[in-house]
Amino acid sequence: MLFLTRRQDPARLRDVIDRAARYGLKVYAPVIYRYMGTPESEEGLRLLMRDILKNFPDIRGYILLTEGFWYKQWGGYHGASREIVEDWARNWSRAVAVVAEECHAVNPAIEVLPWEYNIDFRPQNADMKRYFIRQLPADSIPLLTWENGKSFELDGMQGYLRDYSLNQIGPAEVTEAQMDEARQRGMKVYSKADAFASWQYGTIPYLPFPYQWQERYEALEKHGVNGTLESWSSGYTPNFMTHLRAWACWTGAPPFEELLGAHAARYFGTTNRDRVLQAWKHFSEAIRLVPDTGPNFGTNNAVGNPIFLQEPPLRTVTFQYSWTDFDKWKGYLGAQINPCWPFTVTRMVFYPDFTNQTNAAENYARGATGVVVGPETKLLPVFLKYLRRAADQMERGLKLYRAAALESPEAKREQAVREVVVAEQLQRMMQSDAAILEFEDLRLQQEAEQDPGKATALLDRMEALLREEIERTDLALLAASRDSRLGFQFEQDYVYTPYSLREKLELLRETLDTQMPERRQNLNQSVTETK
C-alpha cells in the first residue's frame, strides 16, 4: 500500500496552506509510515516528521489513519486474539506518541489525530476499542469513525454497518464506548462523520435525505463531538445538504424546518415549498430502509453493473497459468480489476460464481448487512424486500419532486430538474441492486430445476428483469451523459461512465436477444429428448 500512494509535491501543499490561511481555513494532512516497533523504525519516523515539520510547521494538524499509518501489518484484525490486537494497539500508539512529540516540540498548537478506522468495529468489540483509547498519548485527539459497526435489525436478524452509511444515525456502539473512555481521560473527541455524502451511494454527488442527516447532526451535538471530518473521499459541492450542514454548525441558527423550507423555495420556488418538503420526507424514509451498507457494487455501481447469464468474454490480460497470483492481482493490492468487466475496481463488480457452487447473491446480502445466520436461513429475500420498499418510498417522493420541478419558475427550472435527476439515479441504483441479485438467484434456481414448467417460469421472470434493466440503464445513461458528477468517486475516479453504460446495454441486449432464446431452446430440446 505504501508504494501505491501517490507522491505529493511539498510546494503545492505549501501553497494550499498559505492560500487557506488568507480565508481563515485550517489544513490537515495524513502522514504515511509503516512503523516496525524497532529503535531504527522509531528514528526513521522522527526523521520523517522533522522533515515534514520543516516545511509545514504551521499546518493545523496531521491525521494518522491506519490505512496509511500502521504497525507492521495492515488490516482490521477481525478474529485475531486479544493478545495480538493489544500488542498492535500499544505499538501503533507508540508511533502516534512519536509524531505528537515531534509536532509539539515545533508547534504545540498542531493537532495530532490518530484514527484507527479499520480495527474490528463490530458491536461486541467495544472493550477492545476502549483499549486503543487508553494507549493513546494524552496530547493527541482521537478521530473516531462515527457509524461503522452500528447494529441494526432486519426482520429480527442482527446486522451491523459494514462501512460509511446513512441508514443508521449513529454513533456505533464501539464509538460511544470510545467517546466515554476519551472523556474519562479529559481528551477532546473528533469524529469522521459523513454529513452530506457517504460510501452508501458514494457515486451520487450528495444524498438528498435532509431529515435523516439532521438527526445525525443532532446526535453529533448531543454527544459533544468537538470536531468532524465530514467527507473522506465522497461527494461533490456545493449542494443544498452542505448548505444545511453549514448552518447546523452555528450556535443560534434558525430552526431546521425554517432552513429546509427556505432551501426548498430557493431551488423549486415558493409555491412548491411544501411539496418538496414532503418529497424529502419520503426520501429520508427510503434511506432508513436500505439494507446495503458500505462501499459495495449495490449502492455505487448497480446501474453500471451488467446482468450476467453466462460468462462474458475476457476484456483484459489474465494470469490463470502464470506464476502471478491471479486472485491477488485482481485484489486490493493488485490491479483491482475483473478482466470480464474492467471498468471499475473489482469490489464494485457483482460477478456470479459460474461453477454454481455458491450463491453469490445470498453471500452479497450477508456481507453487505453483517447479518450472520446459518445456511438454512435465506437472507436474500429479506434483503430484496427492504431494498424494494426503499425504492418505493423514493418513487412516492419523486412524484412530488418531478411535479415541483415542472411547475417551478422558469429561472429555477434547470436547477430543479438537476435535483430530480440526482434523486432518480439514486432510485435506479436501488432498483438495479435488487434486480441483479434476484436475477442471479433465479439463474441458479433455473440451472438446478428439473421441472420444465417451473424452469420456463423462472426464465420468464429473468427475461422481465432484463427488460426492466435495459430500460433503467437507458435512463441512467441519459442522466450520466448530462451530469458528470454521477458515477464519480474520488478513490477510483469514475465507477461507471457513459461509455461503460453503453457497454452494459450491449451485453444486456445480447443476453436478452441471443442468450435467453438459446437457454429456452436448450430447455425445450432437453424436454423433447426426455420424451
ZITAVEN-V766393 format. One record per backbone hydrogen bond with DSSP energy under -1.0 kcal/mol. NH is the residue of the N-H (numbers start at 0). CO is the residue of the C=O. E is the energy in kcal/mol with one decimal. If there is no record, write none. Layout:
nh=NH co=CO e=E
nh=NH co=CO e=E
This chain:
nh=12 co=8 e=-1.6
nh=13 co=9 e=-2.6
nh=14 co=10 e=-1.9
nh=15 co=11 e=-2.1
nh=16 co=12 e=-2.6
nh=17 co=13 e=-2.2
nh=18 co=14 e=-2.6
nh=19 co=15 e=-2.7
nh=20 co=16 e=-2.0
nh=22 co=19 e=-1.6
nh=23 co=20 e=-1.3
nh=24 co=19 e=-2.6
nh=28 co=60 e=-1.7
nh=30 co=62 e=-1.9
nh=32 co=67 e=-2.1
nh=34 co=69 e=-3.0
nh=41 co=37 e=-2.5
nh=42 co=38 e=-2.3
nh=43 co=39 e=-2.0
nh=44 co=40 e=-2.1
nh=45 co=41 e=-2.3
nh=46 co=42 e=-2.4
nh=47 co=43 e=-2.2
nh=48 co=44 e=-2.6
nh=49 co=45 e=-2.5
nh=50 co=46 e=-2.0
nh=51 co=47 e=-2.4
nh=52 co=48 e=-3.2
nh=53 co=49 e=-1.6
nh=55 co=51 e=-2.3
nh=58 co=55 e=-1.0
nh=59 co=26 e=-1.6
nh=60 co=26 e=-1.3
nh=61 co=110 e=-2.4
nh=62 co=28 e=-2.0
nh=63 co=112 e=-2.6
nh=65 co=114 e=-2.1
nh=67 co=64 e=-2.4
nh=68 co=64 e=-2.8
nh=69 co=32 e=-1.6
nh=71 co=34 e=-2.7
nh=72 co=70 e=-1.9
nh=79 co=76 e=-1.2
nh=84 co=80 e=-2.2
nh=85 co=81 e=-2.8
nh=86 co=82 e=-2.0
nh=87 co=83 e=-2.2
nh=88 co=84 e=-2.7
nh=89 co=85 e=-2.5
nh=90 co=86 e=-2.2
nh=91 co=87 e=-2.8
nh=92 co=88 e=-2.4
nh=93 co=89 e=-1.7
nh=94 co=90 e=-1.8
nh=95 co=91 e=-2.0
nh=96 co=92 e=-2.4
nh=97 co=93 e=-2.0
nh=98 co=94 e=-2.0
nh=99 co=95 e=-2.5
nh=100 co=96 e=-2.8
nh=101 co=97 e=-2.3
nh=102 co=98 e=-2.7
nh=103 co=99 e=-2.7
nh=104 co=100 e=-1.3
nh=106 co=102 e=-3.2
nh=109 co=106 e=-2.0
nh=110 co=59 e=-2.8
nh=112 co=61 e=-2.9
nh=114 co=63 e=-2.8
nh=116 co=114 e=-1.4
nh=118 co=115 e=-1.2
nh=119 co=75 e=-2.6
nh=124 co=121 e=-2.5
nh=125 co=122 e=-1.0
nh=128 co=124 e=-2.1
nh=129 co=125 e=-2.1
nh=130 co=126 e=-1.7
nh=131 co=127 e=-1.5
nh=132 co=128 e=-1.3
nh=133 co=129 e=-2.0
nh=134 co=130 e=-1.1
nh=139 co=136 e=-1.8
nh=140 co=111 e=-2.8
nh=142 co=113 e=-2.8
nh=143 co=189 e=-2.6
nh=145 co=191 e=-2.3
nh=148 co=160 e=-1.4
nh=149 co=146 e=-2.5
nh=151 co=158 e=-2.1
nh=153 co=156 e=-2.6
nh=156 co=153 e=-2.2
nh=158 co=151 e=-3.4
nh=159 co=368 e=-2.4
nh=160 co=149 e=-2.1
nh=171 co=145 e=-2.7
nh=175 co=171 e=-2.5
nh=176 co=172 e=-1.9
nh=177 co=173 e=-2.1
nh=178 co=174 e=-2.7
nh=179 co=175 e=-2.0
nh=180 co=176 e=-2.2
nh=181 co=177 e=-2.7
nh=182 co=178 e=-2.5
nh=183 co=179 e=-2.0
nh=184 co=180 e=-1.1
nh=185 co=182 e=-1.5
nh=186 co=181 e=-2.6
nh=189 co=141 e=-2.4
nh=190 co=226 e=-2.2
nh=191 co=143 e=-2.3
nh=192 co=190 e=-1.1
nh=192 co=228 e=-1.4
nh=194 co=229 e=-1.3
nh=200 co=198 e=-1.2
nh=201 co=198 e=-1.4
nh=203 co=200 e=-1.3
nh=206 co=195 e=-2.6
nh=208 co=206 e=-2.3
nh=212 co=208 e=-2.4
nh=213 co=209 e=-2.6
nh=214 co=210 e=-1.4
nh=215 co=211 e=-1.5
nh=216 co=212 e=-2.6
nh=217 co=213 e=-2.5
nh=218 co=214 e=-1.9
nh=219 co=215 e=-2.6
nh=220 co=216 e=-2.0
nh=221 co=217 e=-2.7
nh=222 co=218 e=-2.1
nh=223 co=220 e=-1.5
nh=224 co=219 e=-2.0
nh=225 co=188 e=-2.8
nh=228 co=190 e=-2.4
nh=235 co=204 e=-2.4
nh=242 co=238 e=-1.6
nh=243 co=239 e=-2.1
nh=244 co=240 e=-2.5
nh=245 co=241 e=-2.1
nh=246 co=242 e=-1.8
nh=247 co=243 e=-2.1
nh=249 co=246 e=-1.8
nh=252 co=249 e=-1.1
nh=258 co=254 e=-2.2
nh=259 co=255 e=-3.0
nh=260 co=256 e=-2.5
nh=261 co=257 e=-2.0
nh=262 co=258 e=-2.0
nh=263 co=259 e=-2.4
nh=264 co=260 e=-2.3
nh=265 co=261 e=-2.1
nh=266 co=262 e=-2.1
nh=267 co=263 e=-2.4
nh=268 co=264 e=-1.9
nh=271 co=268 e=-1.3
nh=272 co=269 e=-1.5
nh=275 co=271 e=-2.3
nh=276 co=272 e=-2.3
nh=277 co=273 e=-2.0
nh=278 co=274 e=-1.8
nh=279 co=275 e=-2.6
nh=280 co=276 e=-1.5
nh=281 co=277 e=-1.8
nh=282 co=278 e=-2.5
nh=283 co=279 e=-2.4
nh=284 co=280 e=-1.9
nh=285 co=281 e=-2.1
nh=286 co=282 e=-1.9
nh=287 co=283 e=-1.0
nh=288 co=285 e=-1.3
nh=292 co=367 e=-1.8
nh=295 co=293 e=-2.0
nh=300 co=296 e=-3.4
nh=303 co=300 e=-1.1
nh=304 co=300 e=-1.3
nh=314 co=338 e=-2.8
nh=328 co=324 e=-2.5
nh=329 co=325 e=-1.9
nh=333 co=330 e=-1.6
nh=334 co=328 e=-2.4
nh=335 co=328 e=-1.3
nh=340 co=337 e=-1.9
nh=345 co=335 e=-1.8
nh=347 co=344 e=-2.0
nh=348 co=345 e=-2.1
nh=355 co=352 e=-1.9
nh=359 co=357 e=-1.0
nh=362 co=358 e=-2.4
nh=363 co=359 e=-2.1
nh=364 co=360 e=-2.2
nh=365 co=361 e=-1.9
nh=366 co=362 e=-2.6
nh=367 co=363 e=-2.7
nh=369 co=365 e=-2.0
nh=376 co=373 e=-1.9
nh=382 co=378 e=-2.4
nh=383 co=379 e=-2.9
nh=384 co=380 e=-1.9
nh=385 co=381 e=-2.1
nh=386 co=382 e=-2.1
nh=387 co=383 e=-2.4
nh=388 co=384 e=-1.9
nh=389 co=385 e=-2.2
nh=390 co=386 e=-2.2
nh=391 co=387 e=-2.1
nh=392 co=388 e=-2.0
nh=393 co=389 e=-2.2
nh=394 co=390 e=-2.0
nh=395 co=391 e=-2.0
nh=396 co=392 e=-2.0
nh=397 co=393 e=-2.8
nh=398 co=394 e=-2.0
nh=400 co=396 e=-2.4
nh=401 co=397 e=-3.3
nh=402 co=398 e=-1.5
nh=403 co=399 e=-2.4
nh=404 co=400 e=-2.3
nh=405 co=401 e=-2.6
nh=406 co=402 e=-1.7
nh=407 co=404 e=-1.0
nh=411 co=408 e=-1.8
nh=412 co=408 e=-1.1
nh=415 co=411 e=-2.4
nh=416 co=412 e=-2.8
nh=417 co=413 e=-1.8
nh=418 co=414 e=-1.9
nh=419 co=415 e=-1.8
nh=420 co=416 e=-2.5
nh=421 co=417 e=-1.8
nh=422 co=418 e=-1.8
nh=423 co=419 e=-2.7
nh=424 co=420 e=-2.3
nh=425 co=421 e=-1.8
nh=426 co=422 e=-2.1
nh=427 co=423 e=-2.7
nh=428 co=424 e=-2.0
nh=429 co=425 e=-1.8
nh=430 co=426 e=-2.5
nh=431 co=427 e=-3.0
nh=432 co=428 e=-2.2
nh=433 co=429 e=-2.0
nh=434 co=430 e=-2.4
nh=435 co=431 e=-2.8
nh=436 co=432 e=-1.7
nh=437 co=433 e=-2.5
nh=438 co=434 e=-2.6
nh=439 co=435 e=-1.9
nh=440 co=436 e=-2.0
nh=441 co=437 e=-2.5
nh=442 co=438 e=-2.7
nh=443 co=439 e=-1.9
nh=444 co=440 e=-1.9
nh=445 co=441 e=-3.1
nh=446 co=442 e=-2.2
nh=447 co=443 e=-1.5
nh=448 co=444 e=-1.4
nh=454 co=450 e=-2.6
nh=455 co=451 e=-2.3
nh=456 co=452 e=-2.0
nh=457 co=453 e=-2.1
nh=458 co=454 e=-1.9
nh=459 co=455 e=-2.2
nh=460 co=456 e=-2.0
nh=461 co=457 e=-2.3
nh=462 co=458 e=-2.6
nh=463 co=459 e=-2.0
nh=464 co=460 e=-2.2
nh=465 co=461 e=-2.1
nh=466 co=462 e=-2.4
nh=467 co=463 e=-2.2
nh=468 co=464 e=-2.3
nh=469 co=465 e=-2.3
nh=470 co=466 e=-2.0
nh=471 co=467 e=-2.4
nh=472 co=468 e=-2.7
nh=473 co=469 e=-2.1
nh=474 co=470 e=-1.5
nh=475 co=471 e=-2.4
nh=476 co=472 e=-2.6
nh=477 co=473 e=-1.9
nh=478 co=474 e=-2.5
nh=479 co=475 e=-2.8
nh=480 co=476 e=-2.1
nh=481 co=477 e=-1.1
nh=482 co=478 e=-1.8
nh=485 co=482 e=-1.5
nh=486 co=202 e=-2.5
nh=487 co=484 e=-1.5
nh=488 co=492 e=-2.8
nh=489 co=232 e=-1.1
nh=491 co=488 e=-2.1
nh=494 co=486 e=-3.4
nh=500 co=496 e=-2.4
nh=501 co=497 e=-1.9
nh=502 co=498 e=-2.0
nh=503 co=499 e=-2.2
nh=504 co=500 e=-2.4
nh=505 co=501 e=-2.1
nh=506 co=502 e=-2.0
nh=507 co=503 e=-2.9
nh=508 co=504 e=-2.5
nh=509 co=505 e=-2.0
nh=510 co=506 e=-2.4
nh=511 co=507 e=-2.5
nh=512 co=508 e=-3.1
nh=513 co=509 e=-2.3
nh=514 co=509 e=-2.0
nh=515 co=510 e=-2.6
nh=517 co=513 e=-1.9
nh=518 co=514 e=-2.2
nh=519 co=515 e=-2.4
nh=520 co=516 e=-2.7
nh=521 co=517 e=-2.6
nh=522 co=518 e=-1.9
nh=523 co=519 e=-2.7
nh=524 co=520 e=-2.6
nh=525 co=521 e=-2.2
nh=526 co=522 e=-1.8
nh=527 co=523 e=-2.2
nh=528 co=524 e=-2.5
nh=529 co=525 e=-1.8
nh=530 co=526 e=-1.9
